[in-house]
């Protein structure tokens, strides 16, 4: 019984609130809070260490500035100033099904919503640090939020 209680105590400890940085390539307001499983909660933000083939789970809280019927997710990656051609799978571009706590689209202005993104880490090589910009846009194409983070990709 003692071993089980230790496991349950340690599992919530691996999800940290990170300090999101403003987007550089895209633009939009910062989210209220970003929590990424296994990423350090440091200021300034240090890169997350992610293994090729692993899943990264993020929860992003945002207060909507406008009502919207849709939410579209995009994730851009950069190696230095070079944009890496990549996009979220089509099944993840509609962010409405990935809202948490019973929220569904359409949404009203002033609502606090939590968006959950689970992505698999894939890269042609390891030991490189990349910048990422995650953005949600509303049904008018305006940014709901945008934030930039860094990850160092390592072999599994």
C-alpha positions in Angstrom: 0.0 0.0 0.0 2.8 2.4 0.8 4.4 2.0 -2.7 1.0 2.8 -4.4 0.7 6.0 -2.4 4.1 7.2 -3.5 3.2 6.6 -7.1 0.0 8.7 -6.8 1.9 11.5 -5.1 4.6 11.7 -7.8 2.3 11.6 -10.9 0.8 15.1 -10.4 4.3 16.5 -9.7 5.4 16.0 -13.3 3.0 18.6 -14.7 4.5 22.1 -14.3 3.2 25.6 -15.1 5.7 27.0 -17.6 6.4 30.7 -18.3 5.2 31.1 -21.9 7.1 33.6 -24.2 5.4 35.8 -26.8 5.4 34.5 -30.4 7.9 35.9 -32.8 6.7 34.6 -36.2 3.0 34.7 -35.3 1.2 37.2 -33.0 -1.5 37.0 -30.4 -2.2 37.3 -26.7 -0.4 35.1 -24.3 -2.5 32.4 -22.6 -3.3 32.8 -18.9 -1.3 29.7 -18.0 0.5 26.8 -19.8 1.2 23.4 -18.1 3.4 20.9 -19.9 4.0 17.5 -18.6 7.7 17.1 -17.6 8.8 20.6 -18.6 10.6 22.8 -16.1 8.8 25.7 -14.4 11.8 28.1 -14.7 12.1 31.7 -15.4 13.5 32.4 -18.0 12.0 29.2 -19.5 14.4 26.4 -20.1 13.9 24.0 -23.0 11.8 20.9 -22.3 13.7 17.7 -22.9 11.5 15.4 -25.1 12.3 12.0 -26.5 11.6 11.0 -30.1 8.5 8.8 -30.1 7.2 10.1 -26.8 3.9 12.0 -26.2 3.9 15.5 -24.9 0.8 16.7 -23.1 0.0 20.4 -22.7 -2.9 22.2 -21.0 -3.3 25.8 -22.0 -5.8 28.2 -20.1 -7.1 31.2 -22.0 -9.8 33.7 -21.4 -11.7 34.4 -24.7 -11.8 38.0 -25.9 -14.5 37.3 -28.5 -17.2 34.7 -29.0 -16.3 32.0 -31.5 -17.9 28.9 -33.1 -14.6 27.3 -34.0 -11.1 27.0 -32.7 -8.3 26.1 -35.1 -4.9 25.0 -33.8 -1.5 25.5 -35.5 2.0 24.6 -34.4 5.0 26.1 -36.2 8.5 24.9 -35.6 11.8 26.8 -36.0 15.4 25.9 -36.0 17.0 29.2 -35.3 15.3 31.6 -37.7 14.5 28.8 -40.2 10.8 27.6 -40.2 10.6 23.9 -40.4 7.9 22.7 -42.8 5.5 20.8 -40.5 1.9 21.1 -39.3 -0.4 19.4 -36.9 -2.3 16.4 -38.2 -5.6 17.3 -39.7 -7.4 15.6 -36.8 -5.8 18.0 -34.3 -6.4 21.2 -36.2 -10.0 21.5 -35.0 -9.3 22.3 -31.3 -12.9 22.3 -30.2 -12.9 18.5 -29.3 -9.8 19.0 -27.3 -11.3 21.5 -24.8 -11.4 20.3 -21.2 -13.8 20.5 -18.3 -16.9 19.9 -20.4 -16.4 23.0 -22.6 -17.6 22.8 -26.2 -17.8 25.1 -29.2 -19.5 27.6 -29.6 -17.9 29.7 -26.9 -18.7 33.1 -25.4 -16.4 36.1 -24.7 -15.0 36.1 -21.2 -15.1 32.3 -20.8 -12.0 30.6 -19.3 -11.3 27.6 -21.4 -8.6 24.9 -21.2 -7.2 23.5 -24.4 -5.4 20.1 -24.2 -2.9 19.2 -26.9 -1.2 15.8 -26.9 1.5 15.5 -29.6 3.9 12.8 -30.6 7.6 13.9 -30.8 9.0 13.0 -34.2 12.2 14.3 -35.6 14.8 13.1 -38.2 17.6 13.7 -35.8 18.2 14.2 -32.1 20.2 16.5 -29.8 18.8 19.7 -31.3 16.8 22.5 -29.7 13.8 23.8 -31.6 11.5 26.7 -31.0 7.7 26.1 -31.3 4.8 28.5 -31.6 1.4 27.2 -30.7 -1.6 29.2 -31.7 -5.4 28.9 -31.6 -7.4 31.1 -33.9 -11.2 31.8 -33.8 -13.8 31.7 -36.5 -12.7 35.2 -37.7 -9.1 34.0 -38.1 -7.9 36.1 -35.2 -5.5 34.7 -32.6 -7.1 33.5 -29.4 -3.6 32.9 -28.0 -0.1 32.4 -29.2 3.0 31.4 -27.2 6.5 30.3 -28.0 8.5 27.6 -26.2 11.6 25.5 -26.7 12.3 21.8 -26.7 15.4 19.8 -26.9 14.8 16.6 -28.9 16.8 13.5 -27.7 16.9 9.8 -28.6 14.4 7.6 -26.8 
